[in-house]
Amino acid sequence: MATQKSEALVFRKLHAQDLEAYHAIRLASLKRHPENFGMLYEEQVKEGTFKFDTVIAHSHPTDFLMGAFIEGTLTGICVFLQEKRQKTKHTGEISQLCVVDTQDGKGVGTALLQTTIHAAFQHPELEQIILAVAAKNVAAQRQYQKLGFQEFGKLKNYFQCGRRYDDNVLMILTKLTL
């Protein structure tokens, strides 16, 4: 009987040496699923700099990019940013949840999101996490709901691609629902 080797999934916050791998995953996700992100692949390539490079470089305790690694290779990313203003620091945001295509459907994204949520809620002042998802990305919405996120609003016609529009669904997870 043949035995199947299982791949160890490891999570950790990204460091400066992970920038190139982060960029590769982000670009691949933009190229493969342009309908799921606010930025187009071509825009990101032209811009050159990546929005969350400074988060990795400055390593702020409440802002981080969580990475999923299989056998030392970065296979998924998830960004968490906590609000800094006194009146809103009880809120944080998750964005850029991306997994390499070879890991689609294997639970890596869900485990990465759960790990990110857990790490974020380690900060005592954090009470809620918000995220936004394209309305057409129904599979992601269902997954977020399974983890306790609830829809709290919708930005109508937020995304425009040619003559087509898509809404942006806003979701929230409160610490009490965990």
trRosetta pair geometry for C-beta under 8 A, 3 or more apart (Angstrom, degrees):
i j d omega theta_ij theta_ji phi_ij phi_ji
7 70 4.7 22 158 -161 127 113
7 71 6.1 -73 -151 -29 99 99
8 70 7.0 153 75 -141 49 61
8 71 7.0 111 49 -64 84 59
9 68 6.2 -19 -166 -167 98 99
9 69 7.4 142 -159 73 48 48
9 70 5.9 -25 -99 -88 63 82
9 108 6.7 -158 -129 -116 135 84
9 111 6.4 41 137 110 150 156
10 68 7.6 141 75 -161 43 49
10 69 4.6 -29 68 66 94 101
10 70 7.7 162 21 -82 78 32
11 66 6.0 3 -172 -179 105 105
11 67 6.9 164 -149 83 56 49
11 68 5.7 -25 -96 -100 78 61
11 69 7.3 174 -84 17 27 81
11 111 7.5 -145 -57 138 128 97
11 112 6.7 167 -109 -116 118 63
11 115 4.4 -81 -172 -177 171 165
12 66 7.5 177 100 -151 17 66
12 67 6.0 -19 67 57 63 94
12 69 7.0 -8 23 -1 96 124
13 59 7.7 100 136 -131 135 89
13 64 4.5 -60 -133 -167 117 130
13 65 6.7 108 -159 69 68 52
13 66 6.0 -52 -96 -99 56 55
13 67 7.2 98 -158 11 12 87
13 119 7.6 159 -64 -169 101 159
14 18 4.1 -121 -157 79 96 147
14 19 7.8 120 161 -66 122 47
14 22 5.9 60 -154 -68 159 128
14 56 5.1 -47 106 -119 107 111
14 64 7.4 152 32 -178 75 81
14 65 4.3 -20 24 85 123 107
14 66 7.4 -172 -17 -116 85 7
14 67 4.8 97 -68 -31 90 120
14 74 7.7 42 -105 -115 109 135
14 77 7.2 5 -44 -125 139 103
15 18 5.5 102 54 2 57 104
15 56 6.7 122 -167 -174 12 95
15 59 7.6 10 -119 -82 68 121
16 19 6.1 -14 -170 -27 47 111
16 56 6.2 140 -83 140 47 102
16 57 5.8 66 -94 -106 98 64
18 21 5.2 -63 -165 49 67 111
18 22 5.5 75 135 -31 88 103
18 56 6.8 -133 69 -151 99 138
18 65 7.9 -162 102 92 133 125
18 67 6.3 -108 -166 -55 154 158
18 74 6.2 112 -154 -66 105 144
19 22 5.6 -57 -146 36 29 114
19 23 6.3 31 157 -21 66 105
19 53 6.3 47 -133 -131 114 93
19 56 6.1 161 -83 103 85 156
20 23 5.7 -52 -150 34 30 113
20 24 6.5 32 152 -21 63 105
21 24 5.6 -51 -149 33 34 114
21 25 6.6 31 155 -15 65 103
21 67 7.9 55 107 -137 123 141
21 73 7.6 -169 -141 -166 137 61
21 74 4.0 111 149 34 134 138
22 25 6.1 -59 -151 37 30 106
22 26 6.2 28 154 -18 66 111
22 50 7.3 159 119 116 110 167
22 52 7.9 -111 165 86 140 107
22 56 6.9 -135 -11 -63 167 154
22 65 6.5 33 -122 143 136 158
22 67 7.5 -93 -85 -91 91 118
22 74 6.9 -70 -65 155 55 163
22 77 5.8 91 -133 -92 82 150
23 26 5.7 -58 -145 39 29 111
23 27 6.1 25 160 -16 66 109
23 50 5.9 -138 -101 -45 86 147
24 27 6.1 -57 -145 39 26 107
24 28 6.2 25 157 -18 63 110
25 28 5.8 -57 -144 39 29 110
25 29 6.2 29 157 -20 65 108
25 74 6.3 -100 -37 126 134 111
25 75 7.7 136 -103 -169 131 18
25 76 7.1 160 -158 -116 149 22
25 77 5.4 138 99 -5 144 117
25 98 5.3 139 151 112 102 125
25 99 7.9 -32 -161 -130 118 12
25 100 6.1 -85 -120 -67 94 83
26 29 5.9 -59 -150 36 27 110
26 30 6.5 26 154 -18 64 107
26 44 7.1 -156 133 -169 108 155
26 50 6.4 98 76 -134 167 132
26 77 7.0 -35 -62 50 83 150
26 96 6.7 -19 -113 -159 100 122
26 98 6.2 155 -97 29 48 167
27 30 5.7 -54 -146 36 32 111
27 31 6.3 29 156 -17 66 109
27 41 6.4 81 -159 -141 69 91
27 44 6.3 -164 -102 107 77 137
27 45 7.1 76 -128 -71 116 87
28 31 5.8 -59 -148 39 30 110
28 32 5.9 18 159 -12 67 115
28 98 7.8 130 75 173 87 128
28 100 6.6 20 100 -121 150 72
28 101 7.2 -118 157 -17 122 99
29 32 5.9 -60 -135 44 28 103
29 33 5.9 -34 -177 40 67 103
29 36 7.7 -79 168 76 96 122
29 37 7.0 100 128 -41 100 140
29 98 3.9 -75 -66 -137 157 126
29 99 7.9 96 -92 38 116 34
30 33 7.5 -79 -122 63 14 64
30 34 6.3 47 178 -97 58 67
30 37 5.7 -73 -110 55 75 154
30 39 6.4 -44 -122 98 128 87
30 40 6.7 111 180 177 112 27
30 41 4.0 151 122 -81 108 73
30 44 5.7 158 4 10 178 145
31 34 7.2 -4 -141 -56 15 91
31 41 4.5 71 -77 -96 67 149
32 101 6.2 -162 -125 -68 164 119
33 36 4.2 -1 145 18 115 121
33 37 6.9 100 104 -9 88 97
34 37 6.7 -81 -152 45 36 94
34 40 5.9 24 -146 -126 113 73
34 41 6.4 -76 -92 -14 104 96
34 161 7.5 112 127 -112 112 140
35 134 6.1 161 147 142 76 170
35 136 6.1 -55 159 78 126 136
35 137 7.4 162 117 -59 98 95
35 159 7.7 106 -159 139 58 156
35 161 7.1 -60 -105 -27 75 158
35 166 7.1 90 -168 -18 91 163
36 133 7.8 -25 -155 -158 85 72
36 134 5.3 -130 -125 14 47 132
36 137 5.2 78 -114 -76 96 139
36 140 7.4 109 -139 -17 122 152
37 40 7.8 160 91 -76 103 30
37 96 7.9 46 -120 -106 114 66
37 134 7.9 -67 -31 -36 23 124
38 159 6.8 -130 -111 -98 63 99
39 43 5.1 -127 -169 81 87 128
39 44 5.4 91 142 -57 126 97
40 43 4.5 97 59 3 83 104
40 44 7.1 -152 93 -6 45 85
41 44 5.9 -60 -153 36 30 109
41 45 6.4 27 154 -17 67 107
42 45 5.8 -53 -145 37 31 110
42 46 6.2 29 156 -17 65 109
43 46 5.8 -60 -147 40 28 109
43 47 6.0 27 156 -20 66 110
44 47 5.7 -54 -142 37 28 111
44 50 7.2 32 -159 -102 103 77
45 48 7.5 28 170 -70 31 50
49 53 6.3 -98 -170 13 83 140
50 53 4.7 111 68 -39 90 99
52 55 4.5 -31 -169 23 82 123
52 56 6.7 82 137 -18 82 91
52 65 5.9 113 141 -65 136 121
52 79 5.4 -114 -103 -113 160 135
52 96 6.9 -115 -7 18 146 159
53 56 5.9 -58 -160 37 38 109
53 57 6.1 30 150 -16 71 113
54 57 5.4 -57 -138 43 36 111
54 58 5.6 17 168 -7 72 115
55 58 6.6 -63 -133 45 20 96
55 60 6.9 -72 -144 26 67 103
55 63 4.9 -112 -140 141 104 112
55 64 6.6 174 162 -108 110 19
55 65 6.0 113 104 -28 122 94
55 79 7.0 83 78 -143 168 104
55 81 7.1 -93 -107 -88 138 97
56 59 7.3 9 178 -64 29 70
56 65 5.7 -26 -75 21 94 124
58 63 7.8 20 82 78 108 122
59 64 7.7 34 -138 -101 56 87
60 63 4.3 33 71 38 117 101
60 64 7.6 -141 70 -56 70 69
61 123 7.5 130 132 -93 99 117
62 81 7.8 67 126 -162 83 39
62 82 3.8 -57 156 30 120 134
62 92 7.3 -135 171 -101 101 124
62 120 7.9 70 -160 -139 71 70
62 123 5.5 48 -111 -85 100 160
62 126 7.7 167 -145 -58 113 121
63 80 6.8 -165 -140 99 43 66
63 81 4.9 20 -122 -119 98 66
63 82 6.3 -124 -65 22 71 76
64 79 7.7 -176 99 -148 40 51
64 80 5.7 5 56 55 75 96
64 119 7.1 -70 63 131 142 138
65 77 5.6 -14 -178 -162 107 103
65 78 7.1 152 -160 74 59 37
65 79 5.3 -26 -103 -97 76 69
65 80 7.9 173 -88 20 30 66
65 96 7.8 -34 -125 88 102 129
66 77 7.2 145 78 -158 52 48
66 78 4.8 -16 58 62 100 94
66 79 7.9 -166 18 -78 72 20
66 80 6.9 40 -14 -3 104 109
66 112 6.3 157 111 -170 115 84
66 115 5.8 170 177 106 148 107
66 116 4.4 -147 19 -88 149 90
66 119 6.4 158 -83 30 129 151
67 74 5.1 -57 -166 -130 126 100
67 76 6.8 146 -160 82 52 57
67 77 5.7 -18 -103 -100 70 68
67 112 8.0 -48 -179 -135 17 115
68 74 7.4 101 71 -158 50 57
68 75 5.2 -65 100 69 95 87
68 76 3.6 16 37 51 118 107
68 77 7.6 -127 16 -56 79 32
68 99 7.2 -6 51 -114 138 92
68 103 7.9 170 108 152 134 168
68 108 5.3 135 139 -174 161 100
68 111 6.9 100 -113 91 132 102
68 112 4.4 -77 -47 -86 124 113
68 115 7.7 140 -82 36 90 146
69 72 6.0 -2 176 -130 121 13
69 73 6.3 148 -156 66 76 32
69 74 5.7 -41 -96 -91 79 45
69 75 6.5 135 -120 10 25 88
70 73 5.8 -29 67 59 70 90
70 75 5.0 23 7 -17 103 143
70 103 7.3 172 -14 -88 143 130
70 108 7.8 -62 -45 -111 119 131
74 77 7.1 26 177 -60 115 91
75 99 6.4 19 145 -156 79 76
75 100 4.9 -87 -155 18 69 115
75 102 7.5 -87 -142 70 112 97
75 103 5.1 87 169 -25 124 151
75 108 6.1 -71 117 -168 118 154
76 97 7.7 2 -177 -171 103 66
76 98 6.4 -178 -148 95 63 52
76 99 4.1 -11 -102 -104 106 75
76 100 6.9 -112 -64 0 64 73
76 103 6.7 -95 -50 84 108 150
76 108 5.2 172 -32 145 145 113
76 109 6.2 -162 -138 -88 144 58
76 112 4.7 -108 119 -69 137 159
77 96 6.2 -30 111 132 107 104
77 97 7.5 -167 93 -135 57 31
77 98 5.2 6 51 54 90 94
77 112 7.7 61 77 -177 3 144
78 94 6.4 -14 179 -160 101 103
78 96 6.8 165 -133 92 33 72
78 97 4.8 17 -108 -105 91 74
78 98 7.8 -178 -71 23 56 57
78 112 5.1 152 -17 147 129 107
78 113 6.0 173 -113 -89 158 56
78 115 7.9 134 49 72 140 91
78 116 4.4 -91 108 -58 134 152
79 94 6.7 142 81 -158 61 50
79 95 4.8 -26 67 67 116 76
79 96 4.5 53 1 46 115 111
79 97 8.0 -120 21 -56 69 54
80 92 5.9 20 -176 163 92 128
80 93 7.3 164 -150 82 50 44
80 94 5.6 -20 -97 -98 73 70
80 116 5.4 170 -45 -176 123 104
80 119 7.1 172 28 88 160 106
80 120 4.8 -133 -166 -82 151 118
80 129 7.7 -46 -136 -133 104 121
81 92 6.2 173 90 -160 41 82
81 93 5.3 -11 60 56 91 91
81 95 7.5 -6 9 17 107 107
82 89 6.4 45 156 -157 103 70
82 91 7.5 148 -154 95 64 41
82 92 4.1 -43 -99 -97 65 103
82 120 7.2 161 -68 -152 102 95
82 123 6.6 -37 -84 70 159 164
82 126 6.1 -88 -120 -90 123 113
83 88 3.9 -83 149 119 156 99
83 89 5.0 -138 91 -95 88 39
83 90 7.6 -18 53 40 120 38
83 91 4.9 37 -1 72 129 85
83 92 6.6 -135 -5 -85 72 46
83 93 7.8 83 -49 -13 80 95
84 88 8.0 18 51 78 34 96
84 89 6.3 21 -149 -94 13 99
85 88 4.7 42 69 35 102 99
85 89 6.4 -159 73 -45 41 82
86 89 6.3 -32 -131 -4 19 115
88 91 5.2 -50 179 36 79 114
89 125 5.6 1 123 133 104 135
89 126 7.9 -87 150 -81 67 61
90 125 5.8 -108 -94 159 64 79
90 126 6.3 142 -160 -131 45 28
90 127 4.2 1 177 19 105 109
90 128 6.6 48 134 22 86 86
91 126 7.6 134 -77 -141 7 72
91 127 7.2 -37 -70 58 53 82
91 128 5.3 -19 -111 73 74 94
91 129 7.5 149 -162 -95 59 29
91 130 6.5 10 -171 -5 107 108
92 120 5.4 -155 83 -166 161 128
92 126 5.5 -6 -15 -135 119 120
92 128 7.5 176 29 95 67 48
92 129 5.1 -25 74 -109 90 77
92 130 7.5 177 89 24 41 70
93 129 6.9 150 -99 -163 21 69
93 130 5.3 -30 -106 70 77 84
93 131 6.5 133 -163 -86 69 54
94 97 6.8 27 156 -48 108 107
94 113 7.3 65 -173 -139 154 88
94 116 6.3 101 -120 127 119 137
94 117 7.6 -32 -68 -75 142 77
94 120 7.7 -91 -70 -45 98 159
94 129 5.8 41 -19 173 103 116
94 130 7.6 -169 22 88 74 37
94 131 4.4 -31 65 -83 94 115
95 131 6.7 172 -75 -135 56 86
95 132 7.5 8 -103 39 94 86
97 109 6.2 84 164 -156 111 100
97 112 7.0 146 -148 102 95 120
97 113 6.0 11 -125 -80 138 101
97 140 7.8 146 78 -143 131 123
99 103 5.0 -104 168 84 112 113
99 104 6.5 146 101 -79 116 57
99 108 5.0 132 -138 94 136 117
99 109 4.5 -96 -29 -67 139 94
99 112 7.0 180 -80 11 106 149
100 103 5.3 75 67 15 80 103
101 104 5.5 -16 -157 -21 48 116
103 106 5.0 -92 -169 40 65 126
103 108 4.3 -1 160 9 129 151
103 109 7.7 144 120 -32 107 79
107 110 5.1 -57 -157 44 63 114
107 111 5.6 61 146 -21 86 105
108 111 5.9 -60 -146 41 28 107
108 112 6.0 30 155 -22 65 111
109 112 5.6 -55 -144 37 28 113
109 113 6.3 28 157 -18 64 106
109 143 7.4 14 111 166 116 161
110 113 5.8 -54 -147 36 29 110
110 114 6.3 29 154 -18 64 107
110 143 6.1 -121 -92 -165 97 119
110 147 7.4 -173 -151 -64 86 121
111 114 5.7 -53 -146 38 32 112
111 115 6.3 33 154 -20 64 106
112 115 5.8 -55 -148 37 29 112
112 116 6.3 30 153 -20 64 107
113 116 5.6 -54 -146 36 31 112
113 117 6.3 33 155 -19 65 105
113 143 7.7 111 34 141 161 114
113 144 7.9 -112 180 -100 157 69
113 147 6.5 -81 121 -84 124 169
114 117 5.8 -53 -147 36 30 112
114 118 6.3 31 154 -20 64 107
114 147 6.7 -143 -83 -128 81 124
115 118 5.7 -54 -147 37 30 113
115 119 6.3 28 155 -17 65 107
116 119 5.9 -56 -147 38 29 109
116 120 6.2 30 155 -21 64 109
117 120 5.7 -57 -147 36 28 112
117 121 6.3 18 160 -11 65 110
117 129 6.4 -128 -124 19 85 166
117 147 7.1 176 -27 170 162 129
117 173 6.8 -36 -133 102 127 156
117 178 7.8 171 149 -99 123 128
118 121 6.2 -63 -145 42 26 103
118 122 7.1 45 149 -40 59 94
119 122 5.8 -39 -164 3 36 119
120 123 6.7 -51 177 18 46 105
120 126 5.9 -138 155 154 82 167
120 129 6.0 72 115 -85 153 130
121 126 5.8 -134 -114 94 46 122
121 129 7.7 -79 -61 -34 90 121
121 175 5.8 143 -135 -112 118 100
121 178 7.0 22 -119 -24 173 164
123 126 4.5 74 80 -7 100 114
126 129 7.4 30 176 -61 115 84
126 175 7.1 130 116 -62 74 125
127 174 6.3 -8 155 -152 78 81
127 175 5.1 -92 -151 3 50 119
128 172 5.7 -5 -176 -170 117 105
128 173 6.6 160 -156 82 66 47
128 174 4.7 -28 -100 -104 92 67
128 175 6.8 -100 -67 -15 49 78
129 172 7.1 153 81 -155 45 56
129 173 4.8 -10 58 58 95 100
130 152 8.0 -74 -124 40 105 129
130 170 6.5 -11 -169 -172 111 92
130 171 6.8 152 -156 83 61 48
130 172 5.1 -24 -99 -98 76 76
130 173 7.9 -173 -78 21 32 68
131 144 6.8 -136 69 -129 133 141
131 149 6.9 -43 39 -130 110 148
131 170 7.8 165 87 -152 38 51
131 171 5.4 -17 63 62 82 97
132 155 7.7 0 -143 14 128 121
132 168 5.0 9 -178 172 117 108
132 169 6.8 153 -157 76 61 45
132 170 5.5 -26 -101 -98 81 63
132 171 7.4 165 -92 17 30 77
133 137 5.3 -112 170 74 100 122
133 140 5.1 -161 -153 108 138 123
133 141 5.6 179 97 -74 145 78
133 144 6.7 -151 -25 -14 151 151
133 168 7.3 148 70 -162 26 64
133 169 5.2 -27 66 62 81 99
133 171 6.6 11 8 -1 109 122
134 137 4.5 86 68 -3 91 108
134 140 7.9 69 48 50 76 136
134 159 6.3 -8 -119 -4 105 150
134 166 5.3 17 -163 136 99 138
134 167 7.7 127 -163 81 52 49
134 168 6.4 -44 -100 -108 45 62
134 169 7.4 31 123 13 8 89
135 138 8.0 17 161 -67 48 71
135 141 7.9 25 -141 -53 39 141
135 154 7.0 47 -82 -143 120 114
135 166 5.5 -166 41 -180 97 87
135 167 3.9 49 -29 65 139 92
135 168 6.9 -102 -30 -73 85 15
135 169 5.2 118 -88 -35 69 103
136 166 5.3 -64 -13 -135 110 132
137 140 4.3 2 144 26 111 119
137 141 6.5 132 102 -22 73 88
138 141 5.5 -54 -148 36 37 115
138 142 6.4 39 154 -21 68 103
139 142 5.9 -53 -152 34 30 112
139 143 6.6 30 151 -18 63 106
140 143 5.6 -55 -149 37 34 112
140 144 6.3 35 153 -20 67 105
141 144 5.7 -55 -149 36 31 111
141 145 6.4 33 152 -20 64 106
141 151 7.6 13 -156 -68 113 110
141 169 6.2 16 -103 80 121 156
141 171 7.4 173 -134 -61 76 142
142 145 5.6 -55 -150 36 31 113
142 146 6.5 36 151 -23 64 102
143 146 5.6 -49 -152 29 34 114
143 147 6.8 23 152 -11 63 106
144 147 5.8 -64 -155 41 34 107
144 149 3.9 -37 159 48 96 139
144 171 5.4 54 143 132 143 168
144 173 8.0 -125 -177 -54 90 114
145 148 7.7 146 -172 9 31 7
145 149 5.9 -85 -81 68 37 79
145 150 7.2 75 -120 -92 78 46
145 171 7.9 -109 -68 -141 67 138
147 173 7.0 -35 119 -101 94 141
148 173 5.1 81 103 -133 100 103
148 177 4.5 148 -171 126 123 121
148 178 6.4 -81 -34 -84 177 56
149 171 4.1 43 167 159 119 123
149 172 6.4 148 -151 70 76 22
149 173 4.7 -58 -88 -61 69 95
150 171 6.4 161 76 -154 25 80
150 172 6.0 -31 60 61 77 77
150 173 7.6 134 10 -83 70 50
150 177 7.9 -171 -16 -92 111 168
151 154 7.4 10 -175 -57 116 89
151 169 5.7 -55 -124 -176 109 107
151 170 7.0 99 -156 76 64 54
151 171 5.5 -47 -92 -97 47 78
152 170 5.5 -65 65 106 80 100
152 171 6.8 131 9 -123 83 26
152 172 5.0 19 -11 2 134 117
153 169 7.8 157 91 -160 47 47
153 170 4.2 1 65 49 89 126
154 167 5.0 4 -178 173 107 131
154 168 7.0 153 -161 76 57 48
154 169 5.5 -21 -107 -107 83 59
154 170 6.7 -148 -74 12 32 85
155 158 4.0 65 108 -70 111 123
155 167 6.3 158 77 -164 52 73
155 168 4.2 -2 52 54 108 101
155 170 7.0 83 -18 -35 89 105
156 167 5.4 -34 -117 -109 39 101
157 160 6.9 29 176 -70 85 91
157 165 4.1 -22 -132 -176 80 142
157 166 7.6 105 -127 54 34 20
157 167 6.7 -12 -31 -84 29 64
158 165 7.8 120 37 -174 38 92
158 166 6.9 -51 57 93 79 64
158 167 5.9 75 9 -154 99 36
158 168 3.7 -33 47 -9 161 109
159 165 6.6 144 81 -160 59 54
159 166 4.4 -10 60 56 113 94
159 167 7.8 -72 21 0 88 5
159 168 6.6 116 -23 -57 93 94
160 164 7.3 153 -154 84 51 48
160 165 5.4 -20 -99 -101 70 75
161 164 5.1 -20 68 67 85 99
161 165 7.9 169 24 -85 66 29
161 166 7.6 19 6 -2 105 106
173 177 6.3 -120 -163 61 69 127
173 178 7.6 64 169 -60 107 91
174 177 5.1 95 63 -3 79 101
175 178 6.0 -44 -165 10 43 115
